[in-house]
């Protein structure tokens, strides 16, 4: 840990309920909350790109 990375840090404030749910989900997946949130953001960005592409091609 503590090695160099090309990843950026993002800070978000969320309700404690969400944090608890994310923690439980991450634990069930044997992953960190950070990894899980990064995957969720990546999926949301991909869906956004696809929607924008579909909107421009009509």
DSSP file (Angstrom, degrees, kcal/mol; ACC not computed):
  #  RESIDUE AA STRUCTURE BP1 BP2  ACC     N-H-->O    O-->H-N    N-H-->O    O-->H-N    TCO  KAPPA ALPHA  PHI   PSI    X-CA   Y-CA   Z-CA
    1    1 A X              0   0    0      0, 0.0     3,-0.1     0, 0.0     0, 0.0   0.000 360.0 360.0 360.0 161.9    0.0    0.0    0.0
    2    2 A X        +     0   0    0      1,-0.2     3,-0.1     2,-0.0     2,-0.0   0.532 360.0 142.1  83.3   5.6    1.0    3.6   -0.4
    3    3 A X        -     0   0    0      1,-0.1    -1,-0.2     0, 0.0     2,-0.1  -0.238  60.6 -83.4 -73.9 168.1    2.4    3.1   -3.9
    4    4 A X        -     0   0    0     -3,-0.1     2,-0.3     2,-0.0    -1,-0.1  -0.417  50.9-179.2 -71.2 148.2    2.1    5.6   -6.7
    5    5 A X        -     0   0    0      2,-0.1    -1,-0.0    -2,-0.1     0, 0.0  -0.979  36.0-138.9-144.7 154.7   -1.1    5.5   -8.6
    6    6 A X  S    S+     0   0    0     -2,-0.3     2,-0.2     2,-0.1    -2,-0.0   0.274  72.1 112.0 -95.7  10.6   -2.5    7.5  -11.6
    7    7 A X        -     0   0    0      1,-0.0     2,-0.3     0, 0.0    -2,-0.1  -0.581  62.4-134.0 -86.0 147.1   -5.9    7.6   -9.9
    8    8 A X        -     0   0    0     -2,-0.2     2,-0.4     1,-0.0    -2,-0.1  -0.656  17.1-120.3 -95.7 154.6   -7.4   10.8   -8.6
    9    9 A X        -     0   0    0     -2,-0.3     2,-0.4     2,-0.0    -1,-0.0  -0.796  26.6-173.6 -96.0 136.9   -9.1   11.2   -5.2
   10   10 A X        -     0   0    0     -2,-0.4     2,-0.5     2,-0.0     0, 0.0  -0.995   8.3-155.8-128.9 136.2  -12.7   12.3   -5.0
   11   11 A X        +     0   0    0     -2,-0.4     2,-0.4     2,-0.0    -2,-0.0  -0.943  15.3 175.2-114.5 132.9  -14.5   13.2   -1.7
   12   12 A X        -     0   0    0     -2,-0.5     2,-0.6     2,-0.0    -2,-0.0  -0.989  24.6-138.5-135.4 145.4  -18.2   12.9   -1.3
   13   13 A X        +     0   0    0     -2,-0.4     2,-0.3     0, 0.0    -2,-0.0  -0.917  31.9 171.1-104.4 123.6  -20.5   13.4    1.7
   14   14 A X        -     0   0    0     -2,-0.6     5,-0.0     1,-0.0    -2,-0.0  -0.880  40.2 -84.7-129.6 159.3  -23.3   10.8    1.8
   15   15 A X     >  -     0   0    0     -2,-0.3     4,-1.9     1,-0.1     3,-0.5  -0.311  38.9-119.2 -60.9 147.3  -25.9    9.9    4.4
   16   16 A X  H  > S+     0   0    0      1,-0.2     4,-2.3     2,-0.2     5,-0.2   0.818 113.8  61.6 -59.7 -30.8  -24.7    7.4    7.1
   17   17 A X  H  > S+     0   0    0      2,-0.2     4,-2.4     1,-0.2    -1,-0.2   0.929 104.4  47.5 -59.4 -45.6  -27.4    4.9    5.9
   18   18 A X  H  > S+     0   0    0     -3,-0.5     4,-3.1     1,-0.2     5,-0.2   0.912 110.4  52.0 -62.6 -42.6  -25.8    4.8    2.4
   19   19 A X  H  X S+     0   0    0     -4,-1.9     4,-2.6     1,-0.2    -1,-0.2   0.907 109.8  49.4 -61.6 -41.5  -22.3    4.4    4.0
   20   20 A X  H  X S+     0   0    0     -4,-2.3     4,-2.4     2,-0.2    -1,-0.2   0.935 113.1  46.4 -62.8 -46.3  -23.6    1.4    6.0
   21   21 A X  H  X S+     0   0    0     -4,-2.4     4,-2.6     1,-0.2    -2,-0.2   0.914 113.2  49.1 -63.0 -43.3  -25.2   -0.2    3.0
   22   22 A X  H  X S+     0   0    0     -4,-3.1     4,-3.0     1,-0.2     5,-0.2   0.907 110.7  50.9 -62.6 -41.2  -22.1    0.4    0.9
   23   23 A X  H  X S+     0   0    0     -4,-2.6     4,-2.4    -5,-0.2    -2,-0.2   0.919 112.1  46.3 -61.9 -44.4  -19.9   -1.1    3.6
   24   24 A X  H  X S+     0   0    0     -4,-2.4     4,-2.2     2,-0.2    -2,-0.2   0.910 114.3  48.0 -64.9 -42.3  -22.1   -4.2    3.9
   25   25 A X  H  X S+     0   0    0     -4,-2.6     4,-1.7     2,-0.2    -2,-0.2   0.935 112.6  48.2 -63.2 -47.1  -22.2   -4.6    0.1
   26   26 A X  H  <>S+     0   0    0     -4,-3.0     5,-2.8     1,-0.2     4,-0.5   0.907 111.2  50.5 -61.6 -42.2  -18.4   -4.2   -0.2
   27   27 A X  H ><5S+     0   0    0     -4,-2.4     3,-1.1     1,-0.2    -1,-0.2   0.911 108.7  51.7 -62.1 -42.1  -17.8   -6.7    2.6
   28   28 A X  H 3<5S+     0   0    0     -4,-2.2    -1,-0.2     1,-0.3    -2,-0.2   0.835 113.7  44.5 -63.2 -32.2  -20.1   -9.2    0.9
   29   29 A X  T 3<5S-     0   0    0     -4,-1.7    -1,-0.3    -5,-0.1    -2,-0.2   0.450 111.8-122.6 -88.9  -2.0  -18.1   -8.8   -2.3
   30   30 A X  T < 5S+     0   0    0     -3,-1.1     2,-0.3    -4,-0.5    -3,-0.2   0.906  75.1 115.7  56.4  44.6  -14.8   -9.0   -0.4
   31   31 A X  S   <S-     0   0    0     -5,-2.8    -1,-0.2    -6,-0.1     2,-0.2  -0.828  70.1 -98.0-131.5 168.9  -13.9   -5.5   -1.8
   32   32 A X     >  -     0   0    0     -2,-0.3     4,-2.2     1,-0.1     5,-0.2  -0.530  29.0-119.0 -85.4 159.0  -13.3   -2.1   -0.4
   33   33 A X  H  > S+     0   0    0      1,-0.2     4,-2.9     2,-0.2     5,-0.2   0.900 116.7  56.3 -61.2 -40.1  -16.0    0.6   -0.3
   34   34 A X  H  > S+     0   0    0      1,-0.2     4,-2.4     2,-0.2    -1,-0.2   0.918 107.5  47.0 -58.7 -45.4  -13.6    2.7   -2.5
   35   35 A X  H  > S+     0   0    0      2,-0.2     4,-2.2     1,-0.2    -1,-0.2   0.921 113.2  49.1 -62.6 -44.3  -13.4    0.0   -5.1
   36   36 A X  H  X S+     0   0    0     -4,-2.2     4,-2.3     1,-0.2    -2,-0.2   0.930 112.0  47.3 -62.3 -47.0  -17.2   -0.5   -5.1
   37   37 A X  H  X S+     0   0    0     -4,-2.9     4,-2.6     1,-0.2    -1,-0.2   0.894 110.2  53.3 -63.6 -40.0  -17.9    3.2   -5.4
   38   38 A X  H  X S+     0   0    0     -4,-2.4     4,-2.4    -5,-0.2    -1,-0.2   0.905 109.8  48.4 -61.2 -41.0  -15.3    3.5   -8.3
   39   39 A X  H  X S+     0   0    0     -4,-2.2     4,-2.3     2,-0.2    -2,-0.2   0.900 111.2  50.1 -65.7 -40.6  -17.1    0.7  -10.1
   40   40 A X  H  X S+     0   0    0     -4,-2.3     4,-2.3     2,-0.2    -2,-0.2   0.906 111.8  47.7 -64.3 -41.7  -20.5    2.3   -9.6
   41   41 A X  H  X S+     0   0    0     -4,-2.6     4,-2.6     2,-0.2     5,-0.2   0.922 111.0  51.7 -64.4 -43.9  -19.2    5.7  -10.9
   42   42 A X  H  X S+     0   0    0     -4,-2.4     4,-2.2     1,-0.2    -2,-0.2   0.906 110.7  47.9 -59.1 -42.8  -17.6    3.9  -13.9
   43   43 A X  H  X S+     0   0    0     -4,-2.3     4,-2.4     2,-0.2    -1,-0.2   0.915 111.8  49.7 -64.8 -43.1  -20.9    2.2  -14.7
   44   44 A X  H  X S+     0   0    0     -4,-2.3     4,-2.2     1,-0.2    -2,-0.2   0.897 111.2  49.4 -63.7 -40.4  -22.9    5.5  -14.4
   45   45 A X  H  X S+     0   0    0     -4,-2.6     4,-2.5     2,-0.2    -1,-0.2   0.903 110.3  50.6 -65.6 -40.4  -20.4    7.3  -16.7
   46   46 A X  H  X S+     0   0    0     -4,-2.2     4,-2.4    -5,-0.2    -2,-0.2   0.927 111.3  48.0 -62.6 -44.6  -20.6    4.5  -19.3
   47   47 A X  H  X S+     0   0    0     -4,-2.4     4,-2.3     1,-0.2    -1,-0.2   0.887 111.1  51.6 -63.6 -38.6  -24.4    4.7  -19.2
   48   48 A X  H  X S+     0   0    0     -4,-2.2     4,-2.4     2,-0.2    -2,-0.2   0.917 109.7  49.1 -63.7 -43.7  -24.3    8.5  -19.6
   49   49 A X  H  X S+     0   0    0     -4,-2.5     4,-2.5     1,-0.2    -2,-0.2   0.916 111.1  50.3 -61.2 -43.1  -22.0    8.2  -22.6
   50   50 A X  H  X S+     0   0    0     -4,-2.4     4,-2.3     1,-0.2    -1,-0.2   0.893 110.9  48.8 -63.9 -39.8  -24.3    5.7  -24.2
   51   51 A X  H  X S+     0   0    0     -4,-2.3     4,-2.1     2,-0.2    -1,-0.2   0.903 111.8  49.2 -66.3 -40.4  -27.3    7.9  -23.7
   52   52 A X  H  X S+     0   0    0     -4,-2.4     4,-1.8     2,-0.2    -2,-0.2   0.903 111.7  49.0 -65.6 -40.2  -25.5   10.9  -25.1
   53   53 A X  H  X S+     0   0    0     -4,-2.5     4,-1.4     1,-0.2    -2,-0.2   0.912 111.2  49.4 -64.2 -42.4  -24.4    8.9  -28.1
   54   54 A X  H  < S+     0   0    0     -4,-2.3     4,-0.3     1,-0.2    -1,-0.2   0.871 110.8  51.2 -65.0 -36.8  -28.0    7.6  -28.7
   55   55 A X  H >< S+     0   0    0     -4,-2.1     3,-0.6     1,-0.2    -1,-0.2   0.838 110.5  48.0 -70.0 -33.8  -29.3   11.2  -28.4
   56   56 A X  H 3< S+     0   0    0     -4,-1.8    -1,-0.2     1,-0.2    -2,-0.2   0.728 106.1  57.7 -79.9 -22.2  -26.8   12.6  -31.0
   57   57 A X  T 3<        0   0    0     -4,-1.4    -1,-0.2     1,-0.2    -2,-0.2   0.480 360.0 360.0 -89.7  -0.3  -27.5    9.8  -33.5
   58   58 A X    <         0   0    0     -3,-0.6    -1,-0.2    -4,-0.3    -2,-0.1   0.488 360.0 360.0 -87.1 360.0  -31.2   10.5  -33.8
